[in-house]
Amino acid sequence: MASLLTSFKDGAQIALDNLADRAAGLVSPSLRLGVTGLSRAGKTVFISSLVHNLLNGGRLPLFEPVRSGRVSKVRLEPQPDDAVPRFQYEDHIAALVRDRVWPDSTRAISQLRITLDYESASGWNRMFSAGRLSIDIVDYPGEWMLDLPLLAQDFRQFSETTVKRARTGARAALSREWLALASASGAETVADEGSARRLAESFTAYLKACKEDDHSLSTLPPGRFLMPGDLEGSPALTFSPLPDLPEGRASKGSLWAMMERRYEAYKTHVVSPFFREHFARLDRQIVLVDALQAINRGPEALRDLEQALADVLACFRPGTNSWLSTFLTRRIDRVLIAATKADHLHHESHDRLERIAARLVGRAADRIGMSGAGLEVMALASVRATREATVNHDGHALPVIVGTPIAGERINGEVFDGERKTAIFPGDLPEDPEVLFQDIDGSSAPTPAESEHAMPELNFVRFRPPHLEETRGGLKLSVPHIRLDRAMQFLLGDRLA
């Protein structure tokens, strides 16, 4: 895939960047960990919790270097890339711990370096020197990753794929106004800036409607249309796919030619630099997924999430680094797909959530040869906002979760104020994940009686971050989590051996 995504010039620059990174790594070993996910999957929360637990001696029994006591010192250090904004850890952890509000989601790329001093597990290595590893955490929106396949598509392919998708399922109603405007504009009409702007605005409105909670669709490139930043209003973001393009090439001066030129500019000035300067330099990657939201929205949202994850996995270069390849064509040799918000379920459903996430990525992983040691799937909660309990209901013991719903959340008609705790029964995920994918695969639909027992009745509520107790010395305890330590072991453990 990498050969399709990069030009010769890009490849040469990537090789030089990797050579510089590895040369610096000989003096000060480092690992670049990419953290991404689609909106509201919890990227900012994951990074904040990981760093907070490392800095504050959190409970990490499955992270072997910490469990065995081999990590002697952990500290934040200045990041190596001066042109990349710093991940504002202090602000985010203050929001979580002090204010008990979820921090703002990722809108652009940022970076943070945390360095661990450790004693090697190997007696031979301990004879020479103490170990030290700097982990450069690179945080970026998942929508940017979904743009990478555009590098292998010309404007016609991009238009055909986008329009075909827009004419199916729930998208058909959401895209009606944009497609009508695009058809009426005419690909061969004379280019006009006003028409281009109206088309781009209508196309962006369609993408935003797909992303809303009512639909929760995931495959929505170009990603910067939803997160424009300082590019808002620029020609590189003022274009739109066009439906039913005629055969041949665009006429000079036509709307088609203008859209094609701006699409190529988007790839050149937005997507390629991200791939070259950031993505191609990563060693490890975690992709956070809010599978519960997609499950709640039904088969179409699940199908779209499956497609988005397939596009994400296709961007990785599978395989293990050789000594030479680490200098020239760095590979991401470990990818973790993490289904977040496990604390919204009773622990009895955690394995089921994991199996659903594995089902979402399984086919794509097989296609690119990434199933096996290089890919892991797990369910986690970066910050555990609930605890488990049991209540008696009609003479039966019912497993529930207890937490403080966010102000404005409704449960059975009751509106919560953000202060009062409550217990809810979240429901059980199905034991067999295929139940959720029956409509997606086109298999025979279950009978109404079968559906009543097979499909889950789920009750997801947004909770505030937990209240953290303080020690006698006034130090707040580390952020609670579910399986964050297991994720750290997979992503970092071998580099601290």
C-alpha positions as a Python dict, from the first residue, in 0.01 Angstrom:
ca = {
    (1, 'M'): (0, 0, 0),
    (2, 'A'): (283, 240, 83),
    (3, 'S'): (415, 232, -274),
    (4, 'L'): (71, 345, -395),
    (5, 'L'): (51, 624, -142),
    (6, 'T'): (381, 797, -195),
    (7, 'S'): (569, 951, -484),
    (8, 'F'): (939, 896, -534),
    (9, 'K'): (1009, 1238, -380),
    (10, 'D'): (793, 1156, -78),
    (11, 'G'): (965, 821, -41),
    (12, 'A'): (1307, 983, -42),
    (13, 'Q'): (1201, 1236, 222),
    (14, 'I'): (1048, 962, 439),
    (15, 'A'): (1372, 765, 418),
    (16, 'L'): (1573, 1071, 523),
    (17, 'D'): (1336, 1143, 813),
    (18, 'N'): (1354, 785, 933),
    (19, 'L'): (1732, 784, 902),
    (20, 'A'): (1749, 1100, 1117),
    (21, 'D'): (1507, 950, 1371),
    (22, 'R'): (1705, 629, 1399),
    (23, 'A'): (2038, 809, 1424),
    (24, 'A'): (1899, 1011, 1714),
    (25, 'G'): (1760, 687, 1859),
    (26, 'L'): (2107, 536, 1883),
    (27, 'V'): (2193, 803, 2140),
    (28, 'S'): (1848, 837, 2300),
    (29, 'P'): (1618, 540, 2220),
    (30, 'S'): (1261, 640, 2138),
    (31, 'L'): (936, 493, 2015),
    (32, 'R'): (670, 688, 1823),
    (33, 'L'): (320, 583, 1926),
    (34, 'G'): (31, 701, 1710),
    (35, 'V'): (-303, 749, 1884),
    (36, 'T'): (-610, 794, 1667),
    (37, 'G'): (-976, 709, 1639),
    (38, 'L'): (-1295, 852, 1503),
    (39, 'S'): (-1480, 1131, 1681),
    (40, 'R'): (-1563, 1077, 2049),
    (41, 'A'): (-1380, 745, 2068),
    (42, 'G'): (-1165, 888, 2350),
    (43, 'K'): (-819, 972, 2211),
    (44, 'T'): (-754, 1263, 2447),
    (45, 'V'): (-879, 1063, 2747),
    (46, 'F'): (-661, 763, 2655),
    (47, 'I'): (-341, 967, 2637),
    (48, 'S'): (-420, 1162, 2955),
    (49, 'S'): (-494, 846, 3152),
    (50, 'L'): (-189, 660, 3022),
    (51, 'V'): (46, 944, 3118),
    (52, 'H'): (-127, 1008, 3452),
    (53, 'N'): (-100, 641, 3552),
    (54, 'L'): (267, 626, 3460),
    (55, 'L'): (354, 948, 3641),
    (56, 'N'): (153, 867, 3954),
    (57, 'G'): (223, 498, 4007),
    (58, 'G'): (-115, 380, 3885),
    (59, 'R'): (-239, 26, 3924),
    (60, 'L'): (-97, -147, 3616),
    (61, 'P'): (-68, -519, 3700),
    (62, 'L'): (-58, -634, 3337),
    (63, 'F'): (216, -387, 3238),
    (64, 'E'): (514, -605, 3327),
    (65, 'P'): (791, -340, 3354),
    (66, 'V'): (589, -154, 3620),
    (67, 'R'): (454, -466, 3794),
    (68, 'S'): (805, -609, 3835),
    (69, 'G'): (941, -280, 3968),
    (70, 'R'): (1188, -236, 3683),
    (71, 'V'): (1074, 120, 3601),
    (72, 'S'): (1268, 354, 3828),
    (73, 'K'): (1171, 698, 3700),
    (74, 'V'): (904, 852, 3474),
    (75, 'R'): (903, 1212, 3357),
    (76, 'L'): (766, 1441, 3088),
    (77, 'E'): (1025, 1597, 2858),
    (78, 'P'): (1022, 1850, 2574),
    (79, 'Q'): (901, 1692, 2253),
    (80, 'P'): (1148, 1650, 1967),
    (81, 'D'): (935, 1814, 1694),
    (82, 'D'): (925, 2189, 1760),
    (83, 'A'): (679, 2257, 1477),
    (84, 'V'): (410, 2026, 1623),
    (85, 'P'): (179, 2160, 1898),
    (86, 'R'): (226, 2002, 2240),
    (87, 'F'): (-48, 1777, 2374),
    (88, 'Q'): (-176, 1983, 2666),
    (89, 'Y'): (-166, 1704, 2922),
    (90, 'E'): (-189, 1931, 3225),
    (91, 'D'): (-507, 2101, 3100),
    (92, 'H'): (-672, 1773, 3003),
    (93, 'I'): (-594, 1595, 3330),
    (94, 'A'): (-716, 1897, 3527),
    (95, 'A'): (-1047, 1876, 3341),
    (96, 'L'): (-1075, 1504, 3422),
    (97, 'V'): (-955, 1505, 3784),
    (98, 'R'): (-1038, 1852, 3918),
    (99, 'D'): (-1343, 1955, 3717),
    (100, 'R'): (-1474, 1606, 3641),
    (101, 'V'): (-1556, 1695, 3280),
    (102, 'W'): (-1439, 1519, 2967),
    (103, 'P'): (-1167, 1718, 2786),
    (104, 'D'): (-1219, 1861, 2440),
    (105, 'S'): (-1177, 1616, 2155),
    (106, 'T'): (-883, 1608, 1916),
    (107, 'R'): (-910, 1869, 1642),
    (108, 'A'): (-553, 1869, 1511),
    (109, 'I'): (-222, 1692, 1554),
    (110, 'S'): (-29, 1719, 1879),
    (111, 'Q'): (259, 1544, 2051),
    (112, 'L'): (390, 1460, 2397),
    (113, 'R'): (713, 1292, 2511),
    (114, 'I'): (729, 1081, 2826),
    (115, 'T'): (1059, 915, 2922),
    (116, 'L'): (1099, 602, 3132),
    (117, 'D'): (1420, 494, 3306),
    (118, 'Y'): (1414, 120, 3361),
    (119, 'E'): (1625, -181, 3448),
    (120, 'S'): (1645, -438, 3172),
    (121, 'A'): (1495, -780, 3239),
    (122, 'S'): (1813, -925, 3088),
    (123, 'G'): (2107, -960, 3326),
    (124, 'W'): (2343, -927, 3027),
    (125, 'N'): (2199, -587, 2931),
    (126, 'R'): (2206, -466, 3292),
    (127, 'M'): (2584, -512, 3293),
    (128, 'F'): (2631, -229, 3044),
    (129, 'S'): (2393, 50, 3139),
    (130, 'A'): (2050, 140, 3273),
    (131, 'G'): (1776, 144, 3013),
    (132, 'R'): (1596, 454, 2895),
    (133, 'L'): (1310, 487, 2649),
    (134, 'S'): (1135, 803, 2532),
    (135, 'I'): (781, 750, 2409),
    (136, 'D'): (666, 1016, 2164),
    (137, 'I'): (287, 1007, 2165),
    (138, 'V'): (143, 1148, 1843),
    (139, 'D'): (-227, 1235, 1869),
    (140, 'Y'): (-423, 1297, 1548),
    (141, 'P'): (-787, 1279, 1430),
    (142, 'G'): (-894, 949, 1278),
    (143, 'E'): (-1063, 1143, 998),
    (144, 'W'): (-715, 1237, 876),
    (145, 'M'): (-619, 872, 847),
    (146, 'L'): (-931, 804, 641),
    (147, 'D'): (-794, 1054, 388),
    (148, 'L'): (-485, 843, 314),
    (149, 'P'): (-659, 614, 60),
    (150, 'L'): (-736, 929, -145),
    (151, 'L'): (-368, 938, -243),
    (152, 'A'): (-430, 631, -459),
    (153, 'Q'): (-750, 770, -618),
    (154, 'D'): (-792, 1025, -898),
    (155, 'F'): (-1086, 1265, -900),
    (156, 'R'): (-1307, 1037, -1108),
    (157, 'Q'): (-1253, 743, -871),
    (158, 'F'): (-1313, 965, -568),
    (159, 'S'): (-1635, 1102, -719),
    (160, 'E'): (-1768, 759, -819),
    (161, 'T'): (-1697, 607, -476),
    (162, 'T'): (-1842, 901, -283),
    (163, 'V'): (-2155, 938, -496),
    (164, 'K'): (-2227, 564, -493),
    (165, 'R'): (-2204, 561, -115),
    (166, 'A'): (-2420, 875, -89),
    (167, 'R'): (-2703, 707, -281),
    (168, 'T'): (-2739, 415, -39),
    (169, 'G'): (-2917, 369, 295),
    (170, 'A'): (-2964, 662, 528),
    (171, 'R'): (-2717, 865, 323),
    (172, 'A'): (-2962, 887, 34),
    (173, 'A'): (-3190, 1127, 221),
    (174, 'L'): (-2900, 1321, 374),
    (175, 'S'): (-2727, 1371, 38),
    (176, 'R'): (-3035, 1465, -163),
    (177, 'E'): (-2982, 1842, -158),
    (178, 'W'): (-2610, 1819, -238),
    (179, 'L'): (-2655, 1566, -522),
    (180, 'A'): (-2938, 1773, -673),
    (181, 'L'): (-2720, 2085, -666),
    (182, 'A'): (-2421, 1898, -813),
    (183, 'S'): (-2632, 1752, -1096),
    (184, 'A'): (-2789, 2088, -1173),
    (185, 'S'): (-2450, 2263, -1179),
    (186, 'G'): (-2323, 2044, -1464),
    (187, 'A'): (-1968, 1914, -1482),
    (188, 'E'): (-1902, 2079, -1820),
    (189, 'T'): (-2034, 2426, -1733),
    (190, 'V'): (-1789, 2716, -1709),
    (191, 'A'): (-1613, 2725, -1372),
    (192, 'D'): (-1756, 2979, -1131),
    (193, 'E'): (-1626, 3051, -780),
    (194, 'G'): (-1975, 3103, -640),
    (195, 'S'): (-2092, 2766, -772),
    (196, 'A'): (-1782, 2595, -634),
    (197, 'R'): (-1840, 2747, -291),
    (198, 'R'): (-2208, 2649, -282),
    (199, 'L'): (-2123, 2294, -385),
    (200, 'A'): (-1849, 2263, -124),
    (201, 'E'): (-2079, 2399, 149),
    (202, 'S'): (-2360, 2161, 53),
    (203, 'F'): (-2121, 1864, 40),
    (204, 'T'): (-1979, 1959, 383),
    (205, 'A'): (-2331, 1986, 527),
    (206, 'Y'): (-2401, 1633, 399),
    (207, 'L'): (-2086, 1497, 567),
    (208, 'K'): (-2174, 1670, 895),
    (209, 'A'): (-2527, 1527, 886),
    (210, 'C'): (-2384, 1176, 841),
    (211, 'K'): (-2162, 1227, 1145),
    (212, 'E'): (-2444, 1341, 1379),
    (213, 'D'): (-2543, 1111, 1665),
    (214, 'D'): (-2869, 1019, 1491),
    (215, 'H'): (-2668, 832, 1224),
    (216, 'S'): (-2310, 799, 1360),
    (217, 'L'): (-2161, 711, 1020),
    (218, 'S'): (-1784, 682, 1006),
    (219, 'T'): (-1655, 675, 647),
    (220, 'L'): (-1657, 1048, 567),
    (221, 'P'): (-1354, 1162, 367),
    (222, 'P'): (-1221, 1422, 305),
    (223, 'G'): (-1155, 1456, 679),
    (224, 'R'): (-1057, 1824, 676),
    (225, 'F'): (-1404, 1918, 553),
    (226, 'L'): (-1522, 1828, 904),
    (227, 'M'): (-1212, 1971, 1077),
    (228, 'P'): (-1088, 2253, 851),
    (229, 'G'): (-876, 2444, 1105),
    (230, 'D'): (-675, 2721, 940),
    (231, 'L'): (-761, 2581, 594),
    (232, 'E'): (-1124, 2691, 619),
    (233, 'G'): (-1225, 2885, 309),
    (234, 'S'): (-911, 2792, 114),
    (235, 'P'): (-941, 2661, -245),
    (236, 'A'): (-800, 2327, -127),
    (237, 'L'): (-1122, 2280, 75),
    (238, 'T'): (-1358, 2440, -176),
    (239, 'F'): (-1440, 2145, -397),
    (240, 'S'): (-1693, 1865, -425),
    (241, 'P'): (-1724, 1526, -593),
    (242, 'L'): (-1938, 1539, -906),
    (243, 'P'): (-2198, 1276, -1003),
    (244, 'D'): (-2219, 1095, -1337),
    (245, 'L'): (-1903, 1232, -1496),
    (246, 'P'): (-1898, 1179, -1875),
    (247, 'E'): (-1625, 978, -2047),
    (248, 'G'): (-1300, 1148, -2137),
    (249, 'R'): (-1116, 1431, -1968),
    (250, 'A'): (-1235, 1758, -1819),
    (251, 'S'): (-1258, 2053, -2054),
    (252, 'K'): (-1030, 2343, -1974),
    (253, 'G'): (-1208, 2609, -1771),
    (254, 'S'): (-1498, 2379, -1676),
    (255, 'L'): (-1637, 2322, -1326),
    (256, 'W'): (-1511, 1964, -1355),
    (257, 'A'): (-1156, 2086, -1425),
    (258, 'M'): (-1171, 2326, -1128),
    (259, 'M'): (-1293, 2055, -889),
    (260, 'E'): (-1034, 1809, -1016),
    (261, 'R'): (-752, 2063, -971),
    (262, 'R'): (-859, 2147, -616),
    (263, 'Y'): (-898, 1780, -524),
    (264, 'E'): (-541, 1719, -639),
    (265, 'A'): (-429, 2026, -440),
    (266, 'Y'): (-596, 1879, -131),
    (267, 'K'): (-398, 1559, -176),
    (268, 'T'): (-73, 1745, -243),
    (269, 'H'): (-89, 2012, 27),
    (270, 'V'): (-295, 1841, 299),
    (271, 'V'): (-287, 1462, 279),
    (272, 'S'): (66, 1397, 151),
    (273, 'P'): (242, 1614, 414),
    (274, 'F'): (49, 1439, 692),
    (275, 'F'): (152, 1098, 558),
    (276, 'R'): (514, 1197, 500),
    (277, 'E'): (580, 1404, 813),
    (278, 'H'): (381, 1209, 1071),
    (279, 'F'): (213, 883, 976),
    (280, 'A'): (511, 731, 794),
    (281, 'R'): (733, 788, 1099),
    (282, 'L'): (521, 590, 1348),
    (283, 'D'): (640, 267, 1513),
    (284, 'R'): (321, 159, 1690),
    (285, 'Q'): (-43, 257, 1654),
    (286, 'I'): (-363, 237, 1860),
    (287, 'V'): (-698, 296, 1690),
    (288, 'L'): (-981, 373, 1935),
    (289, 'V'): (-1333, 273, 1830),
    (290, 'D'): (-1669, 363, 1981),
    (291, 'A'): (-1838, 38, 1878),
    (292, 'L'): (-2118, 88, 2132),
    (293, 'Q'): (-2239, 399, 1951),
    (294, 'A'): (-2249, 213, 1620),
    (295, 'I'): (-2429, -83, 1779),
    (296, 'N'): (-2684, 157, 1924),
    (297, 'R'): (-2750, 308, 1581),
    (298, 'G'): (-2804, -26, 1406),
    (299, 'P'): (-2670, -232, 1113),
    (300, 'E'): (-2598, 58, 878),
    (301, 'A'): (-2375, 237, 1129),
    (302, 'L'): (-2196, -92, 1199),
    (303, 'R'): (-2145, -156, 830),
    (304, 'D'): (-2002, 192, 787),
    (305, 'L'): (-1770, 147, 1085),
    (306, 'E'): (-1650, -183, 940),
    (307, 'Q'): (-1569, -7, 611),
    (308, 'A'): (-1390, 276, 793),
    (309, 'L'): (-1175, 27, 986),
    (310, 'A'): (-1097, -159, 664),
    (311, 'D'): (-977, 170, 512),
    (312, 'V'): (-773, 240, 827),
    (313, 'L'): (-600, -100, 829),
    (314, 'A'): (-523, -73, 458),
    (315, 'C'): (-304, 228, 540),
    (316, 'F'): (-65, 28, 756),
    (317, 'R'): (243, -140, 620),
    (318, 'P'): (224, -487, 774),
    (319, 'G'): (539, -669, 875),
    (320, 'T'): (819, -666, 1126),
    (321, 'N'): (1101, -416, 1108),
    (322, 'S'): (1434, -547, 988),
    (323, 'W'): (1754, -367, 1088),
    (324, 'L'): (1776, -189, 751),
    (325, 'S'): (1403, -123, 709),
    (326, 'T'): (1391, 68, 1037),
    (327, 'F'): (1630, 320, 885),
    (328, 'L'): (1467, 353, 544),
    (329, 'T'): (1103, 235, 529),
    (330, 'R'): (980, 223, 887),
    (331, 'R'): (690, -14, 942),
    (332, 'I'): (418, 1, 1204),
    (333, 'D'): (472, -345, 1343),
    (334, 'R'): (201, -344, 1612),
    (335, 'V'): (-154, -212, 1578),
    (336, 'L'): (-409, -219, 1858),
    (337, 'I'): (-780, -181, 1783),
    (338, 'A'): (-945, -81, 2112),
    (339, 'A'): (-1321, -77, 2165),
    (340, 'T'): (-1363, 200, 2422),
    (341, 'K'): (-1617, 276, 2695),
    (342, 'A'): (-1613, -76, 2839),
    (343, 'D'): (-1717, 82, 3168),
    (344, 'H'): (-2060, 146, 3012),
    (345, 'L'): (-2119, -231, 3030),
    (346, 'H'): (-2111, -489, 3307),
    (347, 'H'): (-1789, -693, 3298),
    (348, 'E'): (-1987, -996, 3176),
    (349, 'S'): (-2024, -818, 2840),
    (350, 'H'): (-1660, -708, 2803),
    (351, 'D'): (-1555, -1025, 2620),
    (352, 'R'): (-1857, -987, 2394),
    (353, 'L'): (-1759, -629, 2308),
    (354, 'E'): (-1410, -758, 2227),
    (355, 'R'): (-1550, -1024, 1994),
    (356, 'I'): (-1763, -762, 1815),
    (357, 'A'): (-1456, -542, 1763),
    (358, 'A'): (-1261, -844, 1634),
    (359, 'R'): (-1544, -917, 1392),
    (360, 'L'): (-1539, -555, 1269),
    (361, 'V'): (-1170, -574, 1169),
    (362, 'G'): (-1130, -946, 1098),
    (363, 'R'): (-1195, -949, 724),
    (364, 'A'): (-984, -642, 654),
    (365, 'A'): (-696, -784, 862),
    (366, 'D'): (-705, -1109, 667),
    (367, 'R'): (-703, -923, 335),
    (368, 'I'): (-386, -726, 413),
    (369, 'G'): (-215, -1013, 596),
    (370, 'M'): (-214, -837, 930),
    (371, 'S'): (-396, -1093, 1142),
    (372, 'G'): (-176, -1251, 1404),
    (373, 'A'): (98, -1113, 1625),
    (374, 'G'): (100, -763, 1472),
    (375, 'L'): (-267, -692, 1543),
    (376, 'E'): (-450, -703, 1876),
    (377, 'V'): (-813, -627, 1958),
    (378, 'M'): (-940, -551, 2308),
    (379, 'A'): (-1213, -374, 2503),
    (380, 'L'): (-1101, -105, 2747),
    (381, 'A'): (-1199, 208, 2935),
    (382, 'S'): (-918, 462, 2956),
    (383, 'V'): (-1101, 622, 3250),
    (384, 'R'): (-1346, 410, 3444),
    (385, 'A'): (-1643, 634, 3522),
    (386, 'T'): (-1864, 366, 3681),
    (387, 'R'): (-1854, 85, 3935),
    (388, 'E'): (-2051, -239, 3932),
    (389, 'A'): (-2326, -339, 4174),
    (390, 'T'): (-2623, -572, 4204),
    (391, 'V'): (-2984, -475, 4269),
    (392, 'N'): (-3290, -688, 4336),
    (393, 'H'): (-3557, -659, 4068),
    (394, 'D'): (-3874, -868, 4091),
    (395, 'G'): (-3690, -1120, 4306),
    (396, 'H'): (-3393, -1147, 4069),
    (397, 'A'): (-3038, -1019, 4118),
    (398, 'L'): (-2971, -772, 3836),
    (399, 'P'): (-2613, -662, 3752),
    (400, 'V'): (-2595, -283, 3715),
    (401, 'I'): (-2341, -8, 3678),
    (402, 'V'): (-2337, 296, 3905),
    (403, 'G'): (-2215, 641, 3808),
    (404, 'T'): (-2300, 1010, 3782),
    (405, 'P'): (-2482, 1087, 3456),
    (406, 'I'): (-2374, 1406, 3277),
    (407, 'A'): (-2611, 1699, 3333),
    (408, 'G'): (-2899, 1678, 3089),
    (409, 'E'): (-2891, 1300, 3043),
    (410, 'R'): (-3236, 1139, 3047),
    (411, 'I'): (-3325, 800, 3193),
    (412, 'N'): (-3689, 689, 3179),
    (413, 'G'): (-3800, 1051, 3143),
    (414, 'E'): (-3589, 1174, 3436),
    (415, 'V'): (-3337, 1452, 3361),
    (416, 'F'): (-3016, 1437, 3565),
    (417, 'D'): (-2834, 1736, 3711),
    (418, 'G'): (-2476, 1606, 3686),
    (419, 'E'): (-2444, 1562, 4065),
    (420, 'R'): (-2659, 1266, 4159),
    (421, 'K'): (-2544, 907, 4111),
    (422, 'T'): (-2773, 640, 3977),
    (423, 'A'): (-2768, 269, 3895),
    (424, 'I'): (-2868, 149, 3549),
    (425, 'F'): (-2891, -188, 3381),
    (426, 'P'): (-2703, -130, 3052),
    (427, 'G'): (-2822, -451, 2887),
    (428, 'D'): (-2622, -743, 2755),
    (429, 'L'): (-2443, -765, 2425),
    (430, 'P'): (-2519, -1084, 2228),
    (431, 'E'): (-2291, -1382, 2283),
    (432, 'D'): (-2265, -1432, 1907),
    (433, 'P'): (-2151, -1111, 1730),
    (434, 'E'): (-2296, -1239, 1401),
    (435, 'V'): (-2641, -1144, 1534),
    (436, 'L'): (-2546, -780, 1485),
    (437, 'F'): (-2414, -837, 1134),
    (438, 'Q'): (-2698, -1039, 981),
    (439, 'D'): (-2846, -749, 786),
    (440, 'I'): (-2498, -631, 687),
    (441, 'D'): (-2406, -964, 530),
    (442, 'G'): (-2736, -1003, 352),
    (443, 'S'): (-2802, -1330, 529),
    (444, 'S'): (-3156, -1435, 602),
    (445, 'A'): (-3316, -1214, 862),
    (446, 'P'): (-3415, -1375, 1191),
    (447, 'T'): (-3781, -1428, 1271),
    (448, 'P'): (-3943, -1170, 1503),
    (449, 'A'): (-3930, -1422, 1788),
    (450, 'E'): (-3561, -1487, 1725),
    (451, 'S'): (-3488, -1113, 1701),
    (452, 'E'): (-3656, -1048, 2035),
    (453, 'H'): (-3410, -1281, 2209),
    (454, 'A'): (-3105, -1228, 1990),
    (455, 'M'): (-3080, -853, 1950),
    (456, 'P'): (-2963, -665, 2259),
    (457, 'E'): (-3169, -401, 2434),
    (458, 'L'): (-2898, -158, 2532),
    (459, 'N'): (-2915, 147, 2756),
    (460, 'F'): (-2608, 365, 2720),
    (461, 'V'): (-2575, 676, 2935),
    (462, 'R'): (-2295, 933, 2935),
    (463, 'F'): (-2132, 955, 3276),
    (464, 'R'): (-1910, 1219, 3435),
    (465, 'P'): (-1549, 1125, 3515),
    (466, 'P'): (-1516, 966, 3860),
    (467, 'H'): (-1444, 1148, 4184),
    (468, 'L'): (-1088, 1062, 4288),
    (469, 'E'): (-1006, 1026, 4656),
    (470, 'E'): (-697, 1193, 4798),
    (471, 'T'): (-422, 1037, 5007),
    (472, 'R'): (-334, 1177, 5350),
    (473, 'G'): (-68, 1384, 5180),
    (474, 'G'): (-326, 1548, 4954),
    (475, 'L'): (-221, 1361, 4640),
    (476, 'K'): (-510, 1241, 4428),
    (477, 'L'): (-497, 873, 4337),
    (478, 'S'): (-428, 773, 3978),
    (479, 'V'): (-711, 760, 3725),
    (480, 'P'): (-898, 425, 3734),
    (481, 'H'): (-925, 230, 3411),
    (482, 'I'): (-1015, -103, 3254),
    (483, 'R'): (-734, -288, 3068),
    (484, 'L'): (-524, 20, 3002),
    (485, 'D'): (-230, -181, 3140),
    (486, 'R'): (-295, -461, 2893),
    (487, 'A'): (-289, -209, 2608),
    (488, 'M'): (40, -64, 2737),
    (489, 'Q'): (197, -410, 2757),
    (490, 'F'): (111, -486, 2395),
    (491, 'L'): (223, -149, 2262),
    (492, 'L'): (530, -83, 2479),
    (493, 'G'): (624, -390, 2681),
    (494, 'D'): (875, -547, 2441),
    (495, 'R'): (1069, -218, 2414),
    (496, 'L'): (1115, -212, 2793),
    (497, 'A'): (1231, -574, 2823),
}
